[in-house]
Amino acid sequence: MNSPPPITSRANRRRALSLDNPSTPLLGSIGRRRSDRRVRDEVLQRIQRMHVVSRTQCFTMYSVLALVYLAIIGAVFFARRPEGVVPALPEDFPAYETLPGTFNPYTAWEHLEAITKEPHNFNTRANTDVTKKYIRDQFKDLAAEAIAAGRRNVRYEDQDNTTWARIYKSKQQREEEQDPSTTLAQDTLERELVEYVQGDNLLMWVGGVVESEEDGVPVKIEIDVNQPNQNALLVSSHFDSVSTSNGATDDGGGVAVMLALIRHFIHHPVQHTIIFFFNNAEEEGLMGAGSFMGAPPNSNEDLGDGHPWKKFIRAVINLEGAGSGGPSLLFRASDPNIVRHYADNAPYPHASAFANSAFDARLIHSDTDYSIYKQHNLPGLDIAFYHRRSMYHTITDWLPIESLHHMGSNVQATITGMCNSGYLDLLHDSIGLQAPLSPRSWFAGKGVFYDVLGRTMFSTELWTSLLVNLFGLGLGLPILTVVSIYVGWAIKSRKERRRGTSPEPQRAPTHSLRSVLDSSSISQLGHSDEGYTPLSQRSNSLFDHQGESGEHHRGSHSRRSIVRRYVGPVARTTFLIALIIALDLGAIAGLSNGLYNANPMVRFSSPWIVIFGFSIALLFLNTFLVYLFTVIETAIWGPVPIVRGGNQWTFALGVWWWLVVIFIGTGVAGWFKTGALYGTTVLALFSGAAGLLQILLCSWTVSEGVEGVGYSWVFILVTSLLAPGIVVLDLLAVLIFFSHQSMIQSDFGLMYFMYGTALIPITLGAIPTISRARNFKKALLLELLAGLVIFWFITQLDPYTAESPTSLYYYQEYNQTSKTSAVTVATDSGAGYLHKLVKDIPTIRIPTAPTDESSASSPPVDNSCVAVTLLDGFMEQCIYKPERQVFEDDGWVQPIHVDWLDPPTRGVDGWTEGRLQIQALETRMCTVRIPQTSVGHESQLLMDALTDEGKRFETPLNYRPKTLNVFLREWNRPWSITIRVKGLPQDTPDEGDEEGDEGRKKKTPSHKKREPIGVQVVCQYDDWVASPGYATEYNTVRTHIPEWARMRTHTGHLFSVGVDIEF
């Protein structure tokens, strides 16, 4: 053992002196120095845990976030795929049999196969001789079956004798009459048109059966058509198709379901009468439903009394098709109460209020018979198939039996529940109970309805939804926040009392709001004794409370202290979220425009890849913005703790969606009376719940806390993102199925922008996790690489495939007077696609040299197809002369016969009037046109009604129609019109020569011929299957287009024959 050094050395003398110095004992300070170093090391380690995330921890956080997103995508995918929504078929259920409470899809399938063997447009023989005859034969069989079952209140009408006219006044006429409808769309106001319709519909009456007692004996009372004051439900569909489709989805499915429902309700009656209405000419402009209902109440533009049975109707269910297969969607409704019957009874509910609002806002330019019934103030449901829109109205339209089962099961259950309730009886009474000046009456008929993954459905009045948003969330969330803070403080105080000691005695707990929010917590990085809070915990920051005295704690109750410590940072972060959303919208707009220019119609075949690309782009932008804000915040206020960063974003998201539900979910939705913004309610509810849960979890521990609290962010993430993500993505899925194969004029990326905007609420929920995970640069690099690869892949995809085809529109005109023909082919596929579609057609020549597009507007001289761009480049078309002139070559020298019954004669009232007879062979649709009104000149068309009494269909003179569309019930029957013209040039004398009695010439007046007025008669032809002669060119084009294209009509019809006459 070595001896200690002598004290005589200078160093030892200093050391010895220090041992005797009570103020600085050297040996005693050695241990304290070592202790201070350990404390300093522990503080540095805690700071490290507060601000640094390891690779493993970062990977864990992003993995959990990815799992949550996969759960959202998986739930929506498996629920919304066709086989996920459409129910399985029942077993051992032969066709034409019925069971209580069960729809028989095999019966509907038999009917569908029978009526969809060929196109059956209103203007084809297949419509009258095949489809209509089949339904009439089914009526006879069902009536006989009802009699055999003891039913005496089942009857049908196979000949509708109603007549209806729809009149369009010009804008000038409306302004002259000070009509308030002058604010309607310009295209409606500019027309001076009368549509004359002869009803060609089929109806089946299935009377209700009411159970009663007579002298204590139960009896059944049948309700028949001759009993007044009864209430009936109308179930409607149309049995005509377009000329380019066999009409499986539109609307063979609805017809087949209705025929199956008739048989079911014959054997299993309900208490109220059901009228099954099979109408015709829906594809021509809702003509069948219009003739059945007649003129709406207080209408000065429609003429017609409608069918006698319409007086019994109290509500309506319309069955339609707007795609090709898939589930049936309740997409329009006019009364929340009738929606409630669907929600309560349908076994496989599928509904969305988004389309309802889109129709009300006129964003969707198609229509159904539902609009006719709505004009008559009938509450109703509009249910339609909507998948595979690219097959819609094409020859490859197909409807599986599972789709029939889905629609039939929902409609049958809804009818049963509705007709066995008092809804039809109390409908008008319940509406009348609302005070005319009550706020609720302002939103009458408006509702919010949607299903969640096809499993459950929410339905309520719009008024109720607005109250929930305003008071339940607008006021309820702030109250719950205060309550949660005090509950958290109580939990924290109780735990401290149980422990008996405080880990930091110098910092005693205070009974204030701040004491809860300033609680210590455990982050996902490990335990921290620093006590950093969910809002902020930095030195020299507004939230720093390290070393604060009790007097400062007592002063923290002041309003200024609360604003400085809590409201300010949350408001600042909320502002950052608003800035992020604004930048997201700008990025989406730029990406949408760029994608539209690079590959405009890629959404047609690959919408989900586009959605994935937008999601990656939004996550990349959000990650970059969070990184940028974190750097700026660190430079101004100091390092940002992990827990504070994530939790503060969580609170701010809750505040943001709280503001959104107040101003948008309540204000905008109430102003526009729309139920399409229900997603804001869901987002505010679950984001607010996540914030409240965050407060409670942060208050659960004191110092050390409990094991496992470090992963509380997982529960917060699931609460704030899972349910809202499913609801929003579910709405987006319905929107994509409904619109991704639809064409919008002047799109310019609007559809892409709409898809990307719907993704913002889903991607915003990832911001707290992004803030916690840190490692921003690596995350940004991975997201950037993934985004670039995906968007490059999107630009290389083929927009049109055999499963997602585009359309080639066809229209052929034949002028019987000049014996010339012209064909118009067009496409809305994008620039350059027209020539790709017609390049293999042998009867069309594509010019090799550039051709002036102005020459394409002149009458065609050969079969050259010169593409002309229309609608801002959205559509291309060309007009060419076919090799074969139809009709004349077929021996139909004059398919249209036009003769003057009464030649034009000038009357004393100044009107020149003539009566014209028209007979068109093998067509039931014709149009008569005269020139538009000019200065000093008036003209008018009057339709002579084709009734047994021979009465003229008088059109009021003040309507002055210039175009008359006629829809006839019978084939090849002559009809007549009266043409009246006022303001023709007066006969003026002219100098002439005439030999007198004395052999010399003298001047005598002669009459100058007036300039004739051109009158054109055009009749439509669509029967290309039964009349292949005049469809030769069409069949050539149809059989030579690519497999990724389908034929459609350009103007609603394939062929027209025109005759020019002079008046």
Secondary structure, DSSP 8 states (H G I E B T S, - for coil): ------TTSHHHHHHHHHHH-SSS-HHHHHHHHHHHHHHHHHHHHHHHHHH---HHHHHHHHHHHHHHHHHHHHHHHHHHSHHHHS----SS--TT--BTTB--HHHHHHHHHHH-SS---TTSHHIIIIIHHHHHHHHHHHHHHHHHTT--SEEEES----EEEEEE--HHHHHHTT-GGGGS-HHHHT--EEEEEE---EEEEE--EEEEEETTEEEEEE--TT-SS--EEEEEEE----TTS--IIIIIHHHHHHHHHHHHHHHS--SSEEEEEEES-STTTSHHHHHHH-S-TT-SSEE----GGGGGEEEEEEEEESSSSS-EEEEEES-HHHHHHHHHH-SS--BBHHHHHHHHTT-S----THHHHHHTT--EEEEEE-S-GGGTTSTT----HHHHHHHHHHHHHHHHHHHTSSHHHHHHHHHHTS-TTSHHHHTTT-EEEEEETTTEEEEEEHHHHHHIIIIIITTHHHHHHHHHHHHHHHHHHHHHHHH-S-SSTTS---SSHHHHHT---EETTEE-SS---SS---TTSTT--TT--HHHHHHTTSHHHHIIIIIHHHHHHHHHHHHHHHHHHHHHHHHHHHHHHHSTTGGGT-HHHHHHHHHHHHHHHHHHHHHHHHHHHHHHH----HHHHHHHHHHHHHHHHHHHHHIIIIIIHHHHT-STTHHHHHHHHHHHHHHHHHHHHHTS-STT--TTGGGHHHHHHHHHHHHHHHHHHHHHHHHHHHHTT---TT-TTHHHHHHHHHHHHHHHTTHHHHHHH--HHHHHHHHHHHHHHHHHHHHHS-S--SSS-EEEEEEEEEETTTTEEEEEEEE-S-TTHHHHHHTT-TT-B--SS---GGGGGS---SSB---EEETTTTEEEEEE--SS-TTTTTT-S-SEEEEEEEEEEE-TTSEEEEEEEEEETT-SEEEEE----BTTBEEEEEEE--STT--EE---GGG--SEEEEE-SSSS--EEEEEEEE------EEEEEEE-TTS-EEEEEEE------EEEEEEEE--TTT-TTTTHHHHHHHTTS-TTEEEEESSS-SEEEEEEEE-
